[in-house]
């Protein structure tokens, strides 16, 4: 899964953002489990990319929530 940019995230409907958020959280948990088990992952920077993408999605969701009030 590629990195999502803010422009792409803002263009998504809320349901798709939530679906992507769940997928990214599951992938992050899987990668963290592999690292904790002593294994090596192919791209260690992927963990940081996923964390940042999750933060971007949450930011857009919070912005929409605030605009709705």
SULCORQUI-V174490 format. One record per pair of residues at least 24 apart in sequence whose ideal C-beta (glycine too) atoms are under 10 Angstrom apart, sorted by the first residue. I is the first residue (numbers start at 1). J is the second residue. D is the distance in Angstrom with one decimal. If there is no record, write none. Layout:
BEGIN
[[I,J,D] [I,J,D]]
END
This chain:
BEGIN
[[1,27,7.2] [1,46,9.5] [1,49,9.4] [1,50,8.5] [1,53,8.6] [2,49,9.1] [2,53,9.2] [3,46,9.6] [3,49,5.4] [3,50,8.8] [3,52,7.7] [3,53,5.9] [3,56,9.1] [4,49,9.6] [4,52,9.4] [4,53,5.2] [4,54,9.7] [4,56,6.5] [4,57,7.3] [4,60,9.8] [5,53,9.1] [5,56,7.9] [6,56,5.9] [6,57,9.7] [6,59,8.1] [6,60,7.2] [8,56,9.3] [9,53,8.3] [9,56,5.6] [9,57,5.8] [9,58,10.0] [9,59,8.4] [9,60,5.0] [9,61,9.2] [10,56,9.5] [10,59,10.0] [10,60,5.8] [10,63,8.7] [10,64,9.1] [11,60,10.0] [12,57,8.7] [12,60,8.4] [14,60,9.2] [14,61,7.4] [14,64,7.2] [17,56,9.7] [17,57,5.3] [17,58,9.2] [17,60,6.7] [17,61,6.5] [17,64,9.2] [18,57,8.4] [18,61,8.1] [20,53,8.1] [20,54,9.1] [20,57,6.5] [21,53,8.9] [21,54,6.4] [21,57,5.0] [21,58,7.4] [21,61,8.1] [23,50,9.8] [24,49,9.5] [24,50,5.3] [24,51,8.8] [24,53,5.8] [24,54,5.2] [24,57,7.5] [25,50,8.4] [25,54,6.6] [25,57,10.0] [27,53,10.0] [27,54,9.9] [28,53,9.5] [28,54,7.1]]
END
